[in-house]
Amino acid sequence: MLEVNNLQAWYGRTQALFDVSFQLEAGRCLALIGTNGAGKTTTIRAILGLVLTAGKISIAGRDVSSLPTHSRVRETGISVVHEGRGMFQRMSVRENILVGLASSLHRRLDDALDQFPALSGRLTEKVSQLSGGQQQMVALARAVAQRPRLLLLDEPSLGLAPAIVDEIYAHLARLRDTGLTILLVEQSVPRASAFADELCLIRTGHSVTRIATENKVEVDQLVSLAFGN
């Protein structure tokens, strides 16, 4: 589904990624882990075409490396939940879910509310009136409304209380069970290893190693390698 080969990325003249490579099969979840500043979020931004890149990015067998962001998203079925959620604070929950969609709005809204029924009674409320966890649900509902083939999640647990994170990951588990392909950025290795099929360690702009989460010994070794524990 997603193949990244020798990915490099720059912010202006500053190189942030040097050699990131991995594959993500359809219907599976791969979590990118590593310390702050390792290049995890930059990898997401590079896949979306939001930074200058070199290397190859393929989605469903198609090389999208030279496509602009809007074409990548529209033509390959990418949805993204950015770090910080990216809500339009003065707009309602309903407006935030449906923003950017031009057709089948009622069916798309139904799709989102099937996954996040708690939002049904809050559709007319402004997002600014919601808690951080509720805003994260709106961000995920917006992604679901786009009917993606590939979902990019950047730190969905950031800034949330543990009980709220449990709730968010329960929703994500239901999305994963529908067969959705997910690329997750998560600094919490316990969260990532409990949710994802595989972990890929990013360190100083390089993809260092990739392991299956079912191998607990290798997960512990990866934590030590990544964080020096």
C-alpha positions in Angstrom: 0.0 0.0 0.0 2.7 2.5 1.0 6.4 2.2 0.1 9.0 4.7 1.1 12.5 4.4 -0.3 15.6 6.4 0.6 13.4 9.4 1.7 15.2 12.6 2.3 13.6 15.9 3.3 14.5 19.5 3.9 13.1 22.6 5.6 14.8 25.3 3.6 18.5 24.5 3.6 18.2 22.3 6.7 18.1 18.6 6.0 15.7 16.8 8.4 15.5 13.3 6.8 18.6 11.5 5.4 17.5 7.9 4.6 14.1 6.7 5.6 12.8 3.5 4.1 9.8 1.2 5.0 6.9 -0.6 3.6 3.3 -0.7 4.9 1.0 -3.4 3.6 -2.7 -2.8 3.0 -4.8 -3.4 6.1 -2.0 -3.2 8.5 -0.6 -0.6 11.0 3.0 0.6 11.2 4.1 2.9 14.0 7.0 5.2 13.7 8.7 5.7 17.0 11.7 7.7 18.2 12.7 10.7 20.3 11.5 14.2 19.8 13.2 15.7 16.7 14.0 12.3 15.2 12.1 12.9 12.0 8.7 11.1 12.6 6.5 14.1 11.9 8.7 15.1 9.0 8.2 11.7 7.5 4.4 12.3 7.6 4.8 15.7 6.1 7.1 14.3 3.4 4.5 11.6 2.4 2.0 14.4 2.1 4.3 16.5 0.0 4.5 19.4 2.5 8.3 19.6 2.5 11.0 19.4 -0.1 11.9 15.8 -0.7 14.1 13.4 -2.6 13.7 9.6 -2.8 10.6 7.7 -3.8 7.1 7.5 -2.2 4.7 5.0 -3.7 1.0 4.5 -2.8 -0.9 1.5 -4.1 1.9 0.9 -6.6 1.9 4.5 -7.9 4.9 6.8 -7.6 3.5 10.0 -6.0 6.9 11.7 -5.3 6.4 14.5 -7.8 2.6 15.0 -7.2 1.4 18.1 -5.3 -0.2 17.6 -1.9 -3.8 18.0 -3.1 -3.3 15.4 -5.9 -1.7 12.9 -3.5 -4.6 13.2 -1.1 -7.4 13.2 -3.6 -6.1 10.6 -6.0 -4.7 8.0 -3.6 -7.2 8.3 -0.7 -5.0 9.7 2.1 -6.5 11.2 5.2 -4.4 12.7 7.9 -4.9 13.7 11.6 -2.1 16.2 12.3 -0.4 16.7 15.6 -2.5 19.3 17.4 -5.6 18.2 15.5 -5.9 21.3 13.2 -9.5 22.2 14.1 -11.3 25.3 12.9 -12.2 26.6 16.3 -15.0 29.0 15.2 -16.7 26.4 13.2 -19.2 23.8 14.4 -18.5 20.1 14.9 -20.5 19.3 11.8 -18.7 21.9 9.7 -15.3 20.6 10.9 -16.2 17.0 9.9 -17.4 17.9 6.5 -14.9 20.7 5.6 -13.5 20.2 2.1 -16.1 17.6 1.0 -18.1 18.5 -2.0 -20.6 15.6 -2.4 -22.5 12.9 -0.5 -22.4 15.0 2.7 -25.1 13.2 4.6 -23.7 9.8 3.8 -20.2 11.0 4.8 -21.5 12.4 8.0 -23.2 9.2 8.8 -20.0 7.3 8.2 -18.2 9.5 10.7 -21.0 9.3 13.3 -21.1 5.5 13.0 -17.6 5.4 14.3 -18.0 8.3 16.8 -21.7 8.3 18.0 -20.8 10.5 21.0 -20.6 13.4 18.5 -24.1 13.1 17.3 -25.5 15.4 20.0 -22.8 18.0 19.6 -22.9 18.7 15.8 -24.0 22.3 16.2 -21.5 23.2 19.0 -18.4 25.1 18.1 -15.2 23.1 18.4 -13.8 25.6 20.7 -16.3 24.5 23.3 -15.1 20.9 23.3 -12.4 19.3 25.4 -9.1 18.2 23.9 -10.3 14.6 23.7 -13.5 15.5 22.0 -11.6 17.6 19.5 -9.4 14.6 18.7 -12.6 12.6 18.1 -13.8 15.4 15.7 -10.4 15.2 13.9 -10.7 11.5 13.5 -14.3 11.7 12.4 -13.3 14.2 9.7 -10.7 11.7 8.5 -13.3 8.9 8.4 -15.7 11.1 6.5 -13.1 11.3 3.7 -13.4 7.5 3.3 -9.6 7.0 3.2 -7.5 4.1 2.0 -4.6 5.3 4.1 -4.8 7.1 7.4 -1.8 9.1 8.7 -2.0 9.7 12.4 0.5 12.1 14.0 0.7 11.8 17.8 -3.0 11.1 18.5 -2.3 10.9 22.3 -0.4 14.2 22.6 -1.6 16.3 25.5 -4.4 14.0 26.5 -5.1 12.4 29.9 -4.4 8.6 30.0 -8.2 7.7 30.3 -8.9 9.9 27.2 -6.1 8.2 25.4 -7.6 4.8 26.2 -10.8 6.0 24.6 -9.2 7.4 21.5 -7.2 4.2 20.9 -10.4 2.2 21.4 -11.9 4.2 18.5 -8.7 3.7 16.5 -8.9 -0.1 17.1 -12.4 -0.2 15.6 -11.1 1.7 12.5 -8.1 -0.6 12.2 -10.5 -3.6 12.4 -12.4 -2.3 9.3 -9.2 -3.0 7.3 -8.0 0.6 7.1 -4.3 1.0 6.5 -2.7 3.2 9.2 0.7 4.9 9.6 1.0 6.0 13.2 3.5 8.4 14.8 3.6 7.7 18.5 6.3 8.5 21.0 4.8 6.2 23.6 6.2 2.8 22.7 3.8 0.9 25.0 0.9 2.5 23.2 2.4 1.9 19.8 3.4 -1.7 20.4 -0.1 -2.5 21.8 -1.8 -1.1 18.8 0.4 -1.5 15.7 1.5 -4.6 13.8 5.0 -3.3 13.4 7.3 -0.6 14.8 9.9 1.3 12.8 12.5 3.3 14.7 13.4 6.7 13.3 16.6 8.2 14.7 18.3 11.4 13.5 16.5 11.3 10.2 17.3 7.6 9.5 15.1 4.5 9.7 17.2 2.3 11.9 15.2 -0.9 12.3 11.7 -2.4 11.9 10.2 -5.2 14.0 6.9 -7.0 14.6 5.2 -5.9 17.8 4.4 -9.6 18.7 8.1 -10.1 19.5 8.3 -8.6 23.0 12.0 -9.2 23.5 12.8 -7.2 20.3 10.4 -4.5 21.4 12.3 -4.1 24.7 15.6 -4.0 22.7 14.2 -1.4 20.4 13.1 0.8 23.4 16.7 0.5 24.7 18.1 1.4 21.4 15.7 4.4 20.9 15.6 5.9 24.3 18.6 4.5 26.1 16.5 2.7 28.8 
